[in-house]
Amino acid sequence: MNNRLSINPLLREVLISFVLLLGCSIIITEYMFRNGIIFESHDIGPHLQWLTHFSRHLAEGIWYPRWLADTNYGYGSPDFVFYPPGVYYIGSLIKLTGIDIQKTVALLFLLASLLAGFSCYVYGRNKWGKKVALLAALAYMTSPYVVLNIYQRAALPETFAVALFPLGLFLTDQAFGKPKWRIGLALFFTVLSLTHAPSLLLYTIFWFLYVICFLLKYSWKAIVMTIGSGMVGLGIASFYLLPAVLEKNLVNVNSMRKVAGGFQGNLIWTPVSWANGFMRNQITDIFTYQLLIIIVLIIIIFFCCRQEPKKMKEAILWLIFLGTLSFLMTYPSVKIWQSSRTLQMVQFPWRLMGMFSFGVVAMLAIAINRVLNSKSQLKLILSLILAVIFLANAGYSYNLSRTLSGFNNPGNLQKAALNPKYKSEDFFNVIKLALDEKEISKLQGRVEYLLLTPEGVAAKPLLDQPPVSIVQGKGLIEVDQWSSYNRIFSVSATEDTNLKIGTFYYPAWRLYVNNLPYPMIVSNDGTIELKLNPGDYTVRLFYSWTYPFLVGMITSIISIIILGIYWYKFT
């Protein structure tokens, strides 16, 4: 009886918080469900393609679709060797229930929004109290960068990653003093690794510095074990991380450093000569707007804590964090970005806006908490100022959500297709084909994941090419089976014959002729060739594991065993 009474308040709190956060998520994304037309959001095309290909391969029984067989006009591409698959597993599960792809994407964004609120609430519950934590969660869900990611960038995996940030901090804080929470921290890093690679890189750097800062508060053993937990989490994700790092020289991934002017063009307040960065103006406006909010919040916190300076400590720490992020996102940090080719793979320094936005929300929560506990005669006025900031934040985000036709304001799709700014990219045609699963193979894949030819340049797939063709010689070809990861065909060669298989070469492909391993030749266009003497042959080409993937799988299994032993010991 006593246990039931002790659990009920927690359950009640969880249910109330969940309903409120879910309601906010539905408000944010309800137009997506009502109208169901996806068009102008920047990255929506690739995500539609990836989700369609990924779910199709899962339905075929391929548990981890690393190679997308139908992309690049059927030549294939190793997109999910390099791009984290986590969000697409969730999307595929939703889509396989029969929900159409547009509603699936809308539901994924709703889940990301809900996760942002839940994550922020969990972090703030013990720090600022339940009510303030709930307000902070609502503010985080409606923060301009999160809404920009949903409605204008369509940055699906990054939105999930941004939503996870507060949860990572909560688990880290708990892991210092409670060993069992290190299991959760390890799983957090696994999930983040499989969600969005640039966010993982940026978050891990700041997380490591954050942990080191607690050396004066906790024992070195607690610090080492906490860091070790994060490393175990990365180890579990090694089946993805190791191939992504070790096989990147096989594809055109270095082109990512040049997207939209490179990192130089995407630094806030960058010189006019570099002013060609992607969405830099919108990001600059959001950044400037949030800086003004920070200034107002600092004044409020200082006013409330002027009699008790010790209460300023939390705000000062967050201010240092926000100042560091501000520096790294703006032009003065250009030398740091120039010095690291790894950091340049982040593409847009303003991706730090995810953590920056949470820092602003944390400052808002601290200000609300200090005002509520203040005995000042100006308490009512300060509360009104905070209410204005809270509502202005939501209003700013609402205006961002109404900028583009698409999720929330579809208008006429055909008319939007005539917009001159999309002529060069044939944007409308990409979306149209991506929404048609029967036609999606007519689309080219992402340029950064194109295979490199023997000359080191990105391969160029050709439309409407046969699966197998004779380059030189004579013979008859009959295709017996042509599935995503297994191709079988018969050849009757009357003379020495060179065959070209309409599939880009990748080390994971294995070639067997008459049930024996057979050497592959990489042609000048990046496809697979083989030479046959006169005779009859059964040729089989199938997709297998590369050595980095094998090592990654072994590392993942070992890491899971380590985590299991730790679980057994501390639970």
C-alpha positions in Angstrom: 0.0 0.0 0.0 2.8 2.4 0.9 4.7 1.6 -2.3 1.6 2.4 -4.3 1.2 5.7 -2.5 4.8 6.6 -3.2 4.6 5.7 -6.8 1.3 7.5 -7.7 2.6 11.1 -7.3 5.5 10.3 -9.7 3.1 8.6 -12.2 0.8 11.6 -11.9 3.6 14.0 -12.6 4.8 12.0 -15.6 1.4 11.8 -17.1 0.6 15.5 -16.6 4.0 16.5 -18.0 3.6 14.1 -21.0 0.2 15.3 -21.9 1.3 19.0 -21.8 4.4 18.3 -23.8 2.5 16.1 -26.3 0.0 18.9 -26.7 2.7 21.4 -27.4 4.3 19.0 -30.0 1.0 18.5 -31.7 0.5 22.3 -31.9 3.9 22.7 -33.4 3.4 20.0 -36.0 -0.4 19.8 -36.6 -0.3 21.5 -39.9 1.9 18.8 -41.2 -0.7 16.2 -40.6 -3.6 18.3 -41.8 -2.1 19.3 -45.1 0.4 16.5 -45.7 2.2 18.3 -48.5 6.0 18.5 -48.2 7.8 20.8 -50.5 10.1 23.7 -49.7 12.0 22.6 -46.6 15.6 22.3 -47.6 16.7 18.8 -46.8 13.3 17.1 -47.1 14.2 15.4 -50.5 17.2 13.4 -49.2 15.3 12.3 -46.1 12.3 11.1 -48.1 14.6 9.2 -50.4 16.6 7.6 -47.5 13.5 6.7 -45.6 11.9 5.0 -48.6 15.1 3.1 -49.5 15.8 2.1 -45.9 12.3 0.9 -45.2 12.2 -1.1 -48.4 15.4 -2.9 -47.6 14.2 -3.7 -44.1 11.1 -5.2 -45.5 13.3 -7.4 -47.7 14.9 -8.8 -44.5 18.1 -6.7 -44.6 18.6 -5.9 -40.9 21.1 -3.1 -41.5 20.7 -1.5 -45.0 24.2 0.0 -45.4 24.0 -0.1 -49.2 21.0 1.6 -50.9 20.7 -0.5 -54.0 18.1 1.5 -55.9 19.6 5.0 -55.6 21.8 6.5 -58.3 19.5 5.1 -61.0 20.2 1.6 -59.7 24.0 1.9 -59.4 23.7 2.0 -55.6 25.4 4.0 -52.9 26.8 3.2 -49.4 24.9 6.1 -47.8 24.3 4.3 -44.5 27.9 3.3 -44.1 28.4 7.0 -43.4 25.1 8.4 -42.3 23.7 7.3 -39.0 20.7 5.0 -39.4 18.9 5.5 -36.1 16.1 7.9 -37.1 15.4 5.8 -40.2 14.8 2.7 -38.2 12.1 4.6 -36.2 10.7 6.0 -39.5 10.6 2.6 -41.1 8.7 1.1 -38.2 6.1 3.8 -38.5 6.0 3.5 -42.3 5.7 -0.3 -42.3 2.4 0.1 -40.3 0.8 1.5 -43.5 1.2 5.2 -42.7 2.2 7.2 -45.8 5.6 8.7 -46.1 4.5 12.3 -45.6 2.6 11.5 -42.4 5.6 9.4 -41.3 8.0 12.4 -41.6 5.5 14.6 -39.8 5.2 12.1 -37.0 9.0 11.8 -36.7 9.2 15.6 -36.3 6.4 15.4 -33.7 8.4 12.8 -31.8 11.6 14.9 -32.0 9.7 17.9 -30.6 8.2 15.8 -27.8 11.7 14.3 -27.0 13.1 17.9 -26.8 10.5 18.8 -24.2 10.9 15.5 -22.2 14.7 15.7 -22.2 14.7 19.3 -21.0 12.1 18.5 -18.3 14.1 15.6 -17.0 17.2 17.7 -16.8 15.5 20.7 -15.1 13.2 18.9 -12.7 15.7 18.6 -9.8 17.6 21.8 -10.7 14.8 24.3 -11.0 11.7 22.5 -9.7 8.9 20.8 -11.6 6.9 23.9 -12.7 10.0 25.8 -13.9 11.3 22.7 -15.6 8.0 22.3 -17.5 8.2 26.0 -18.6 11.8 25.4 -19.7 10.7 22.3 -21.6 8.0 24.3 -23.5 10.5 27.0 -24.2 13.0 24.5 -25.6 10.4 22.9 -27.8 9.5 26.3 -29.3 13.0 27.7 -29.4 13.7 29.3 -32.8 16.5 26.9 -33.9 14.4 23.8 -33.2 11.5 25.3 -35.2 13.9 26.3 -38.0 15.2 22.8 -38.1 11.7 21.4 -38.5 10.1 23.9 -40.9 12.8 25.3 -43.0 15.8 23.0 -42.8 13.9 19.8 -42.4 17.0 18.6 -40.5 15.4 15.4 -39.2 18.2 13.6 -37.5 19.8 16.8 -36.2 16.5 17.8 -34.6 16.5 14.5 -32.7 20.2 15.1 -31.7 19.4 18.6 -30.4 16.5 17.1 -28.5 18.8 14.6 -26.8 21.4 17.2 -25.5 19.7 18.0 -22.1 19.2 14.3 -21.4 22.9 13.7 -21.9 23.7 16.4 -19.3 21.2 14.9 -16.8 22.7 11.4 -17.2 26.3 12.8 -16.8 25.4 14.7 -13.6 23.8 11.5 -12.2 26.7 9.3 -13.3 29.3 11.2 -11.2 27.8 9.9 -7.9 25.5 7.0 -8.9 27.3 4.2 -10.7 24.1 2.6 -12.1 23.4 5.8 -14.1 26.6 5.2 -16.1 24.7 2.5 -17.9 22.2 5.1 -19.1 25.0 7.5 -20.1 26.6 4.7 -22.2 23.3 4.1 -24.0 22.9 7.8 -24.5 26.2 8.0 -26.4 25.2 4.9 -28.5 21.9 6.6 -29.4 23.5 9.9 -30.2 26.1 8.2 -32.3 23.4 6.5 -34.4 21.4 9.8 -34.7 23.6 12.5 -36.2 27.4 12.5 -36.6 28.2 16.3 -36.6 26.2 16.7 -33.4 28.0 13.7 -31.9 31.4 15.3 -32.6 30.4 18.8 -31.2 28.6 17.4 -28.2 31.4 15.0 -27.3 34.0 17.8 -27.3 32.0 19.9 -24.9 30.9 16.9 -22.9 34.5 15.9 -22.2 35.4 19.5 -21.1 32.3 19.5 -18.9 33.3 16.3 -17.2 36.9 17.4 -16.6 35.6 20.6 -14.9 34.2 18.3 -12.1 37.7 17.1 -11.0 37.6 19.5 -8.1 34.2 18.2 -6.9 34.4 14.5 -7.5 37.2 11.9 -7.2 39.3 11.1 -10.2 37.9 7.6 -10.2 34.3 8.9 -10.6 35.5 11.2 -13.5 37.4 8.3 -15.2 34.5 5.9 -14.9 32.1 8.6 -16.2 34.3 9.2 -19.3 34.7 5.4 -19.6 30.9 5.0 -19.7 30.8 7.4 -22.7 33.5 5.5 -24.4 31.6 2.2 -23.9 28.6 3.8 -25.5 30.7 4.8 -28.5 32.1 1.3 -28.6 28.6 -0.2 -28.8 28.1 2.0 -31.9 31.4 0.9 -33.5 29.5 -1.2 -36.1 28.6 2.2 -37.6 31.4 4.5 -36.4 34.4 2.4 -37.5 33.4 1.9 -41.1 32.2 5.5 -41.3 35.7 6.7 -40.4 37.9 4.0 -42.0 36.0 3.8 -45.4 35.5 7.5 -46.0 38.4 7.6 -48.5 36.3 5.5 -50.9 33.6 8.1 -51.4 33.3 11.8 -52.2 32.9 12.8 -48.6 35.5 15.6 -48.7 33.0 17.6 -50.8 31.1 18.2 -47.6 33.8 20.8 -46.6 32.8 23.0 -49.6 29.0 23.0 -49.2 27.5 26.5 -49.3 30.8 28.2 -49.1 32.4 25.9 -46.6 32.8 26.7 -42.9 34.0 30.2 -43.8 30.7 31.1 -45.5 28.8 29.8 -42.5 30.4 31.7 -39.7 28.1 34.3 -38.2 29.2 37.9 -38.8 31.6 36.7 -41.5 32.9 39.2 -44.1 30.7 40.1 -47.0 33.1 38.4 -49.4 32.2 35.1 -47.9 28.5 35.9 -47.5 27.2 32.8 -49.4 26.6 30.6 -46.5 23.5 28.4 -46.3 20.7 30.0 -44.2 23.3 32.3 -42.6 21.0 35.3 -42.5 18.3 33.4 -40.7 20.8 32.0 -38.2 22.4 35.4 -37.7 18.9 36.8 -36.9 18.2 34.1 -34.4 21.6 34.4 -32.8 21.3 38.2 -32.4 17.7 37.8 -31.1 18.9 35.3 -28.5 21.9 37.4 -27.5 19.4 40.2 -26.6 17.4 37.8 -24.5 20.5 36.7 -22.7 21.4 40.3 -21.8 17.9 40.9 -20.3 18.1 37.6 -18.4 21.5 38.4 -17.0 20.1 41.7 -15.7 17.1 40.0 -14.1 19.3 37.3 -12.5 21.8 39.9 -11.2 19.0 42.0 -9.7 17.5 39.0 -7.9 20.8 37.7 -6.6 22.5 41.0 -5.7 22.1 40.3 -2.0 23.3 36.7 -2.4 26.1 36.6 -5.0 26.6 32.8 -4.5 23.3 32.2 -6.3 24.8 33.8 -9.4 27.2 30.8 -9.8 24.9 28.6 -11.9 24.1 31.5 -14.2 27.8 32.5 -14.6 28.7 28.9 -15.6 26.0 28.9 -18.2 27.1 32.4 -19.4 30.7 31.1 -19.9 29.3 28.2 -21.9 27.2 30.5 -24.0 30.2 32.8 -24.5 32.3 29.9 -25.7 29.7 28.8 -28.2 29.2 32.4 -29.4 32.9 32.7 -30.1 33.0 29.4 -32.1 30.0 30.3 -34.2 31.3 33.7 -35.2 34.0 34.9 -37.5 36.8 35.5 -34.8 37.0 31.7 -34.4 38.0 31.2 -38.1 41.5 30.1 -37.2 40.2 27.3 -35.0 38.1 25.9 -37.9 40.9 26.3 -40.3 43.2 24.2 -38.1 41.0 21.1 -38.0 39.8 19.2 -41.1 37.7 17.1 -38.8 35.8 20.1 -37.4 35.3 21.3 -41.0 33.2 18.1 -41.6 30.6 19.7 -39.4 30.0 22.0 -42.4 28.1 24.7 -40.5 29.7 26.2 -37.4 26.2 27.4 -36.5 25.2 23.8 -35.8 26.3 24.8 -32.3 23.0 26.7 -32.1 21.5 23.5 -30.8 23.5 23.6 -27.6 23.3 27.4 -27.6 19.5 27.3 -27.6 19.5 25.0 -24.6 21.9 27.3 -22.8 19.5 30.2 -23.4 16.6 28.1 -22.1 18.7 27.2 -19.0 19.3 30.9 -18.4 15.5 31.6 -18.7 14.8 28.8 -16.2 17.3 30.2 -13.8 15.8 33.7 -14.1 12.3 32.3 -13.6 13.4 30.4 -10.5 15.2 33.4 -9.0 12.2 35.7 -9.6 9.8 33.2 -8.0 12.0 33.0 -4.9 12.7 36.7 -4.8 11.2 38.9 -2.1 11.7 42.1 -4.2 8.9 44.6 -4.6 9.5 44.4 -8.3 8.7 40.7 -8.4 5.5 41.3 -10.4 7.2 43.5 -13.0 10.1 41.0 -13.4 7.6 38.2 -13.8 5.8 40.1 -16.5 9.1 40.7 -18.3 9.9 36.9 -18.2 6.4 36.2 -19.5 7.0 38.6 -22.4 10.3 36.8 -23.2 8.6 33.4 -23.1 5.8 34.5 -25.4 8.1 36.4 -27.7 10.2 33.3 -28.1 7.1 31.3 -29.1 6.0 34.1 -31.4 9.3 34.4 -33.1 9.3 30.6 -33.7 5.7 30.8 -35.0 6.7 33.3 -37.6 9.6 31.1 -38.7 7.2 28.2 -39.1 5.0 30.3 -41.5 7.8 31.5 -43.8 7.9 28.6 -46.3 5.1 26.9 -48.0 5.2 23.2 -47.3 4.4 21.5 -44.0 2.1 24.2 -42.6 1.2 26.4 -45.5 1.2 24.3 -48.7 -0.6 26.5 -51.1 -0.5 25.2 -54.7 2.2 22.6 -55.1 2.4 22.9 -58.9 2.5 26.7 -58.7 5.4 26.5 -56.1 7.2 24.2 -58.6 7.5 27.2 -61.0 9.4 29.2 -58.4 12.6 30.3 -60.3 14.9 29.6 -57.3 14.3 25.9 -57.7 14.9 25.7 -61.4 18.6 24.9 -61.2 18.1 22.0 -58.7 14.9 20.7 -60.2 13.7 20.7 -56.6 10.1 20.0 -57.4 10.9 17.0 -59.6 13.1 15.5 -56.8 10.2 15.8 -54.3 7.7 14.4 -56.7 9.8 11.4 -57.5 10.8 10.9 -53.8 7.1 10.6 -52.9 6.5 8.0 -55.6 8.1 4.8 -54.4 7.8 3.3 -57.9 9.8 6.1 -59.5 12.3 6.8 -56.7 15.1 4.8 -58.5 15.2 7.5 -61.1 16.8 9.9 -58.6 20.5 10.4 -58.1 21.9 10.0 -54.5 23.8 12.4 -52.4 26.9 13.7 -54.0 29.1 13.3 -50.9 28.5 9.5 -50.9 29.2 8.9 -54.6 32.0 6.3 -55.0 35.3 7.5 -56.3 36.6 6.2 -59.6 40.2 4.8 -60.0 41.1 8.4 -61.0 39.9 9.7 -57.7 36.9 11.6 -59.0 33.2 11.1 -58.1 31.5 8.5 -60.2 28.6 9.7 -62.5 25.7 7.3 -62.7 23.8 7.1 -66.0 20.0 6.8 -66.3 18.3 3.7 -67.9 21.4 1.5 -68.1 21.0 -2.4 -68.2 22.0 -4.3 -65.1 24.6 -6.3 -67.1 26.1 -5.4 -70.5 28.9 -6.7 -72.8 31.7 -4.2 -73.2 33.8 -6.4 -75.4 33.3 -9.9 -77.0 30.2 -11.9 -77.7 27.8 -13.9 -75.6 24.3 -14.2 -74.2 23.2 -12.9 -70.8 20.2 -14.0 -68.8 19.4 -12.4 -65.4 18.2 -15.1 -63.0 17.9 -12.9 -59.9 18.4 -9.2 -59.3 17.6 -8.3 -55.7 19.1 -5.5 -53.6 22.0 -7.4 -52.1 22.1 -10.5 -54.3 22.4 -10.6 -58.1 22.7 -13.9 -60.1 22.9 -14.1 -63.9 24.0 -16.7 -66.5 26.5 -16.0 -69.3 27.2 -18.0 -72.4 30.4 -16.5 -73.9 31.4 -17.5 -77.4 34.7 -15.7 -77.2 36.8 -13.7 -74.6 34.2 -11.4 -73.1 34.4 -8.3 -70.8 31.2 -7.7 -68.9 30.1 -4.6 -67.0 27.7 -4.9 -64.1 25.6 -1.8 -63.5 26.6 -1.5 -59.9 29.2 0.8 -58.3 32.2 -1.1 -56.9 32.5 -1.2 -53.1 34.7 -3.5 -51.1 31.7 -5.2 -49.6 30.7 -6.7 -52.9 31.8 -10.3 -53.5 31.9 -11.9 -56.9 31.6 -15.6 -57.5 31.7 -17.4 -60.9 30.6 -21.0 -60.9 30.6 -21.0 -57.1 34.2 -19.9 -56.9 35.6 -16.5 -55.8 36.4 -14.4 -58.9 38.5 -11.2 -59.2 36.6 -7.9 -59.9 37.8 -5.1 -62.0 36.9 -1.5 -61.2 36.1 0.3 -64.5 36.9 3.9 -65.3 33.3 4.9 -64.4 33.4 3.2 -61.0 31.3 0.2 -61.9 32.3 -3.5 -61.7 33.8 -5.4 -64.6 34.8 -9.0 -65.1 36.6 -10.9 -67.9 35.4 -14.3 -69.0 36.9 -16.9 -71.4 34.6 -18.7 -73.8 32.1 -21.0 -71.9 29.0 -21.1 -69.8 29.0 -19.4 -66.4 26.8 -18.7 -63.5 27.8 -15.4 -61.9 26.8 -14.3 -58.5 27.4 -10.8 -57.0 26.4 -10.3 -53.4 26.9 -7.6 -50.7 28.8 -8.7 -47.6 30.9 -7.3 -44.8 34.0 -5.1 -45.1 36.8 -5.6 -42.7 36.2 -2.3 -40.8 32.5 -3.4 -40.4 33.6 -6.8 -39.1 36.0 -5.1 -36.6 33.2 -2.7 -35.7 30.8 -5.5 -35.0 33.4 -7.3 -32.8 34.0 -4.1 -30.9 30.3 -3.5 -30.5 29.8 -7.0 -29.1 32.7 -6.6 -26.6 31.3 -3.2 -25.5 27.9 -4.7 -25.0 29.4 -7.5 -22.8 31.3 -4.8 -20.8 28.1 -2.9 -20.2 26.3 -6.2 -19.3 29.0 -7.0 -16.7 28.7 -3.5 -15.3 24.9 -3.8 -15.2 25.2 -7.1 -13.3 27.6 -5.6 -10.8 25.7 -2.3 -10.0 22.0 -3.3 -10.3 
